[in-house]
């Protein structure tokens, strides 16, 4: 049995330690500012958020709601599920057996049109790269696409490359 909880603006609930705040600094015409709470978009935000959640919930699931209250974690009741056998999480289907591709995600990828520019190739690759862990030999199958993304290589879509897509 699984339970899935969704925190409101989850990353923003994680405090940035005082000694790390300078790493989030940015300058505007009004001065230099740094985040006190973790913003979206930081390269390690996902891993940091997961560590914070692991720390908050490291023992039994039966204490989850008490822990949420104690750690000041607000949950989104519309997205939280209790006692389910599977659920959607970050574009995947999570079950007791493991993680699998969300069929809706597969349909979305299959409906993509072939890229017609180098920018389109970057966008396309970003969308299919999400599924790399489920595709055997993904790197080998996408090497031609990656080659087209190099700055000194002119864009040229060929049938051979389309087969890799």
C-alpha positions as CSV (number, residue, x, y, z in Angstrom):
1,X,0.0,0.0,0.0
2,X,1.3,3.4,-1.0
3,X,0.6,6.9,0.2
4,X,1.6,10.0,-1.8
5,X,1.6,13.5,-0.4
6,X,2.1,16.8,-2.2
7,X,3.4,19.8,-0.3
8,X,2.3,23.3,-1.3
9,X,5.4,25.0,-3.0
10,X,7.5,22.2,-1.5
11,X,10.9,23.6,-2.3
12,X,10.0,26.9,-0.7
13,X,9.3,25.1,2.6
14,X,13.0,24.1,2.8
15,X,15.2,26.7,4.6
16,X,18.5,27.6,3.0
17,X,21.2,27.6,5.8
18,X,22.7,31.0,6.5
19,X,26.1,29.8,5.4
20,X,24.7,28.7,2.0
21,X,22.5,31.7,1.3
22,X,25.3,33.5,-0.5
23,X,25.2,30.7,-3.2
24,X,21.7,31.9,-4.2
25,X,22.6,35.6,-4.4
26,X,21.5,37.7,-7.4
27,X,21.9,41.4,-8.2
28,X,19.3,43.8,-9.3
29,X,19.2,47.6,-9.8
30,X,17.9,47.7,-6.2
31,X,20.6,45.7,-4.6
32,X,21.9,42.2,-4.1
33,X,19.6,39.6,-2.6
34,X,19.8,36.0,-1.5
35,X,17.1,33.4,-0.9
36,X,16.3,32.3,2.7
37,X,14.1,29.5,1.4
38,X,15.0,27.2,-1.4
39,X,13.8,28.5,-4.8
40,X,12.8,26.4,-7.8
41,X,15.4,26.0,-10.5
42,X,18.5,25.3,-8.4
43,X,20.4,22.4,-9.9
44,X,20.5,20.4,-6.6
45,X,17.0,21.5,-5.4
46,X,15.4,18.1,-6.1
47,X,18.0,16.2,-4.2
48,X,18.0,18.7,-1.4
49,X,14.3,18.6,-1.1
50,X,14.3,14.8,-1.0
51,X,17.0,14.8,1.7
52,X,14.8,17.2,3.8
53,X,11.8,14.9,3.3
54,X,13.8,11.8,4.1
55,X,15.0,13.4,7.3
56,X,11.4,14.5,8.2
57,X,9.9,11.0,7.4
58,X,12.7,8.6,8.1
59,X,10.7,6.2,10.2
60,X,7.2,4.7,10.0
61,X,4.6,6.1,7.6
62,X,2.0,6.1,10.4
63,X,3.6,9.2,11.9
64,X,3.6,11.2,8.6
65,X,0.8,13.6,9.5
66,X,2.3,14.3,13.0
67,X,5.6,14.9,11.3
68,X,4.0,17.3,8.8
69,X,2.6,19.3,11.6
70,X,5.8,19.3,13.6
71,X,8.0,20.3,10.6
72,X,5.5,22.9,9.3
73,X,4.9,21.1,6.1
74,X,1.6,22.0,4.4
75,X,0.0,19.3,2.3
76,X,-2.2,19.7,-0.7
77,X,-5.3,17.5,0.0
78,X,-6.3,17.5,-3.7
79,X,-3.0,15.7,-4.7
80,X,-2.4,13.6,-1.6
81,X,-3.4,9.9,-1.7
82,X,-3.5,7.3,1.1
83,X,-3.7,3.6,0.8
84,X,-3.4,3.3,-3.0
85,X,-1.7,0.6,-5.0
86,X,-0.3,3.1,-7.5
87,X,0.0,6.7,-8.2
88,X,1.4,9.4,-10.5
89,X,4.6,11.1,-9.2
90,X,6.7,13.4,-11.3
91,X,5.5,12.1,-14.6
92,X,5.9,8.4,-13.6
93,X,3.6,5.7,-12.3
94,X,4.8,4.4,-8.9
95,X,3.8,1.0,-7.7
96,X,5.0,-1.5,-5.1
97,X,6.9,-3.2,-7.9
98,X,8.7,0.0,-8.9
99,X,8.4,2.9,-11.3
100,X,7.1,2.8,-14.9
101,X,6.3,5.3,-17.6
102,X,3.0,7.1,-17.4
103,X,1.1,6.1,-20.6
104,X,-0.1,9.7,-21.0
105,X,3.6,10.7,-21.2
106,X,4.2,8.1,-23.9
107,X,1.3,9.4,-26.0
108,X,2.6,12.9,-25.7
109,X,6.0,11.9,-26.9
110,X,4.5,9.9,-29.8
111,X,2.5,12.9,-30.9
112,X,5.5,15.2,-31.2
113,X,6.4,16.4,-34.6
114,X,9.9,16.0,-35.9
115,X,12.1,19.0,-35.2
116,X,12.7,21.5,-38.0
117,X,15.5,23.5,-36.4
118,X,18.4,23.1,-34.0
119,X,16.3,24.7,-31.3
120,X,13.6,22.2,-32.0
121,X,16.1,19.4,-31.6
122,X,17.1,20.7,-28.2
123,X,13.4,20.9,-27.2
124,X,12.7,17.5,-28.5
125,X,15.6,15.9,-26.8
126,X,14.6,17.5,-23.5
127,X,11.2,15.8,-23.7
128,X,12.5,12.3,-24.7
129,X,15.4,12.5,-22.3
130,X,12.9,12.3,-19.4
131,X,12.3,8.7,-20.3
132,X,15.9,7.6,-20.7
133,X,15.9,5.2,-17.8
134,X,13.2,3.2,-19.4
135,X,14.8,2.9,-22.8
136,X,17.5,0.3,-23.2
137,X,20.6,1.7,-25.0
138,X,19.1,5.2,-24.9
139,X,22.5,6.9,-25.4
140,X,23.3,4.8,-28.5
141,X,19.8,5.3,-30.0
142,X,20.0,9.1,-29.6
143,X,23.7,9.7,-30.5
144,X,22.7,11.2,-33.9
145,X,20.3,13.6,-32.2
146,X,22.9,14.6,-29.7
147,X,25.3,15.2,-32.6
148,X,22.8,17.6,-34.2
149,X,22.8,19.7,-31.0
150,X,26.5,20.6,-31.3
151,X,27.0,24.2,-32.1
152,X,29.3,23.7,-35.0
153,X,27.2,21.1,-36.7
154,X,24.6,22.5,-39.2
155,X,21.0,21.4,-38.7
156,X,20.1,18.6,-41.2
157,X,17.3,16.1,-40.6
158,X,17.9,12.9,-42.4
159,X,15.9,9.7,-42.6
160,X,18.6,7.8,-40.8
161,X,18.3,10.3,-37.9
162,X,14.5,10.2,-38.0
163,X,14.7,6.4,-37.4
164,X,16.6,7.2,-34.1
165,X,13.8,9.5,-33.1
